[in-house]
Amino acid sequence: MSSEQQRPVRDRWRALHPFARASIVIVLAVVVVEVGLSGFDAATRGAQSSGPTSSSLSTAHSGLAAYEELLARYGHPIGRQRGALADARLDRSTTLVVLDPGAIDRNDLGNVRQFLVDGGRLVAGGTRPEWLLELAPADIPGWTPIGDRTVTVPAVDGSAPLTVETDGTGSWVEAGGRRALTFEPARQGGNAVFLADASPLQNRLLGRADNAAFALSLAGESGRRVVFAEGVHGYGNASGLAAIPFRWKVALVAVALAALLAMVAAGRRLGPPEDDARRMPPPRRVYVDAVAATLARTRRPAEALAPLQHAIRADVTQRAGLDPHASPSTIRDAARALGFPGDETDAMFLPLDTDSRIVAAGRALVRARGTHVPAPTAPDRAGAR
């Protein structure tokens, strides 16, 4: 777009009332923030390095983000349940993962029990598994916070036993005092696997021993959808900007209105009209005075003006057709022949340490370049003498 086309746009923008301009800026800012947050949420999938234990949205050492990625890579569609588990619609064709819940009640467990009765598959457990008593009160074994670092478990799908590495924070105590990592209660329509310790599935240990193969076997047959219960980790139904509490939204709106009022109050509403023409730069005299002041501060005018003398001699040499390396006496004779007064000729060679010589050097430069030189004033003539 050319400058001629841009100018009407700028003029129309400047003609708007300050309130209208401020409103447009705020709307654009809100749109940019909204798009940026949406892109950030999509890029990170809501993952956070300090997320809850055994949450698929956590990339911390104790999270399950790597487990979710492993399942997706091996053909398991992934889903996440947010909000209250009691209100969730659980599909019996899926595998529900409920590990280390932060908050779970009987209503939530009632919905999970119905999910099992309908034929669903459940992977549940973690440390402090007292809540599992609501799902299998009759035959669940005791639990101890002591576990083996390396255990051998039978594969859920019936294949060869697997060697699983844990962090040793829990185990089931079976008959005879034998400790075990997994427990399968009696079928209730569907089937369930209870883990005494969820650490083999967590990010820090998933790549150790046969942990990845064990984690895949828990999910069931290939292609089975796996749903992670995230409501029990504090994740509500809303996400992104919709997850901001209502009181925070009110506060943000109040801050935006305050900023808008401040912009309107600070804006120029009544005042002089805009200039009809563009302001021109200051006269050349101002520039000359500035250069003169700079030279005066050096207190060494002869050295500062030496390039000026060299330029005058070069111009005289060229006009007189002399050799560039002609002697000073030859250049003096040529200057006199070209009509240079004595003070201007002397200014080509003598140190420019007085005002009169500096003025004479300026006239000599003008004369050497073929420009008319006005006659010097009386003080200049006196200084030349």
Secondary structure as UniProt FT lines:
FT   HELIX           3..15
FT   HELIX           18..44
FT   TURN            45..46
FT   TURN            49..50
FT   TURN            53..54
FT   TURN            56..57
FT   TURN            61..62
FT   HELIX           65..73
FT   TURN            74..75
FT   STRAND          78..81
FT   HELIX           85..87
FT   TURN            92..93
FT   STRAND          95..99
FT   HELIX           106..117
FT   TURN            118..119
FT   STRAND          121..125
FT   HELIX           129..134
FT   TURN            137..139
FT   STRAND          142..144
FT   STRAND          150..153
FT   TURN            156..157
FT   STRAND          162..165
FT   STRAND          171..173
FT   HELIX           175..177
FT   STRAND          179..180
FT   STRAND          182..183
FT   STRAND          191..195
FT   HELIX           199..201
FT   TURN            203..207
FT   TURN            209..210
FT   HELIX           211..219
FT   TURN            222..223
FT   STRAND          226..229
FT   HELIX           231..233
FT   HELIX           240..243
FT   HELIX           246..266
FT   HELIX           284..298
FT   HELIX           301..304
FT   HELIX           306..320
FT   TURN            324..325
FT   HELIX           328..337
FT   TURN            338..339
FT   HELIX           342..347
FT   TURN            348..349
FT   HELIX           355..368
FT   TURN            369..370
FT   HELIX           378..384
//
